Amino acid sequence: MITVVGGGLVGLATALRLADRGHGVTLQDPAPASGATHHAGGMLAPVAEVVYRQEALFPLMLRSAELYPGLLEVVGRHTDLPTGHRTEGTLVVAADRADATHLAELTDYQAQHSMTAERLPLRQARSLEPALSPQLAGAVHIPGDHQVNPRMFAVALLDALGNLGVRVVRERAEELPAGQVILANGLGAAALHPGLQLRPVYGDILRLGVPEHLQPLLTRVVRGFVEDRPVYLIPRTDGTLAIGATSREDDRPIPRTGAVHDLLRDATRLVPGIEECDFLEATTGARPGTPDDLPYLGRVNEHLIVSTGYFRHGILLTALAADVAVHLVEGTDPGIDLAACDPHRHTAHQE
C-alpha cells in the first residue's frame, strides 16, 4: 500500500496515476483541494511563465506541459466530470512603451531558450480578442499554452479516485504513515520531514462573473504588463473570469484591499470591459516556496518520496510530479534530470 499525503492537485494526480497502474493507494488529507489548489490560476504556460535566472526550471515546465495530455486522458478514463481544460493559448500584451520594451526583451529571452512566442501587430491581437484596449503598445501570442480550472480539475480527480477504489482519509497526518509514502502536502511537508525549508508565499486572486451581453469577454488567457506590474486574466469554461495574481511574503492569509484594487485597475487597463463584470470573490492562497524557488522532488529513502515546494508552478508541474512519482515507486528512469530538485540539497547546505 502506498500513502499519498496531501490532496492538492499534485497529490490527487499522483494518487490517480499510481492507482491507474494497479497500485494500492490511500490518499490522506483533512480537506482535499482546499489549499493552494483552491486559489490557483491553473495556467499550463511553460513559455509565458518563464522567469529570468530560473533556467533549471525550464526543462521541468516544458516536460510537464508535454505530459499533461496523457494525464488528462487518464482522468477521462475514470470520470466524466470536466477539468476546465482549454487550449486557445496566451496573449501577452504591454500597456505602454516601456512595457513593450520589457515584453520584447522577454520574447527574445524565450527565443534564446527555443520557446515559441510570436510577436503580433496590435490590430491582429485585437482581432483575436476584441475586448482588448485599443491603447496597448505591444502584443505576443504564445499558441502552445493551455489551462485547466484547478477547482474543477480537483473535483474530477477526486471522482476518478473514488471510481478506482482509492481510500481517502480525511485526517491530518501527524506523523509519516507506515509503508511507502509520497509527501505532497505543500507547506505541511516540513513538519513531517525535517530538513525541508518551505515558506508561504501568498497570492491574491479574484473571480468575476461576466454578464451575458459580454460573453465571451475573452477566449484565451491574457497576460500583461502595466507599468511593469504583471497581471493575468483567465477566462473559464463556466463563464467566469479569474484575475491574478499578487506575490507577497507578509504572513497575511487574507486578501489585501490594495492588492484587489491594483489587480482590478491593471486588468481594466488591458480589458476595459472588466468594469461591467460582477465581483464574485477575492481569495488568498499560500504557495510553498523553497530558498531557491525550485521544487523538492525525489526519493529520500526506501520508504519516502518528497513532492512539494512547487511555488508558482504547482498546477503546471502536476503532470511531471505525478509521472516522476510513478517512476520512483516502480524503480524506473523518469527520463529527466532531477538534480536541481534534490530534497536533501538544503539540508546538506546547512550541515
Residue, then its C-alpha position, 0 to 999 in steps of 0.5 A: m500500500i502506498t500513502v499519498v499525503g496531501g490532496g492538492l492537485v499534485g497529490l490527487a494526480t499522483a494518487l490517480r496515476l499510481a492507482d491507474r497502474g494497479h497500485g494500492v493507494t490511500l490518499q490522506d488529507p483533512a480537506p482535499a483541494s482546499g489549499a493552494t489548489h483552491h486559489a490557483g490560476g491553473m495556467l499550463a504556460p511553460v513559455a509565458e511563465v518563464v522567469y529570468r535566472q530560473e533556467a533549471l526550471f525550464p526543462l521541468m515546465l516544458r516536460s510537464a506541459e508535454l505530459y499533461p495530455g496523457l494525464l488528462e486522458v487518464v482522468g477521462r478514463h475514470t470520470d466524466l466530470p470536466t477539468g476546465h481544460r482549454t487550449e486557445g493559448t496566451l496573449v501577452v500584451a504591454a500597456d505602454r512603451a516601456d512595457a513593450t520594451h520589457l515584453a520584447e526583451l522577454t520574447d527574445y529571452q524565450a527565443q534564446h531558450s527555443m520557446t515559441a512566442e510570436r510577436l503580433p501587430l496590435r490590430q491582429a491581437r485585437s482581432l483575436e480578442p476584441a475586448l482588448s484596449p485599443q491603447l496597448a503598445g505591444a502584443v505576443h501570442i504564445p499558441g502552445d499554452h493551455q489551462v485547466n480550472p484547478r477547482m474543477f480539475a480537483v473535483a474530477l480527480l477526486d471522482a476518478l479516485g473514488n471510481l478506482g477504489v482509492r481510500v481517502v482519509r480525511e485526517r491530518a497526518e501527524e506523523l509519516p504513515a507506515g509503508q511507502v509514502i509520497l509527501a505532497n502536502g505543500l507547506g505541511a511537508a516540513a513538519l513531517h520531514p525535517g530538513l525541508q525549508l518551505r515558506p508561504v508565499y501568498g497570492d491574491i486572486l479574484r473571480l468575476g462573473v461576466p454578464e451575458h451581453l459580454q460573453p465571451l469577454l475573452t477566449r484565451v488567457v491574457r497576460g500583461f504588463v502595466e507599468d511593469r506590474p504583471v497581471y493575468l486574466i483567465p477566462r473559464t469554461d463556466g463563464t467566469l473570469a479569474i484575475g491574478a495574481t499578487s506575490r507577497e511574503d507578509d504572513r497575511p492569509i487574507p486578501r489585501t484591499g490594495a492588492v484587489h484594487d491594483l489587480l482590478r485597475d491593471a486588468t481594466r487597463l488591458v480589458p476595459g470591459i472588466e468594469e461591467c463584470d460582477f465581483l464574485e470573490a477575492t481569495t488568498g492562497a499560500r504557495p510553498g516556496t523553497p530558498d531557491d524557488l525550485p521544487y523538492l522532488g525525489r526519493v529520500n529513502e526506501h520508504l519516502i518520496v518528497s513532492t512539494g515546494y512547487f511555488r508558482h508552478g504547482i498546477l503546471l508541474t502536476a503532470l511531471a510530479a505525478d509521472v516522476a512519482v510513478h517512476l520512483v515507486e516502480g524503480t524506473d528512469p523518469g527520463i529527466d534530470l532531477a538534480a536541481c530538485d534534490p530534497h536533501r540539497h538544503t539540508a546538506h547546505q546547512e550541515 
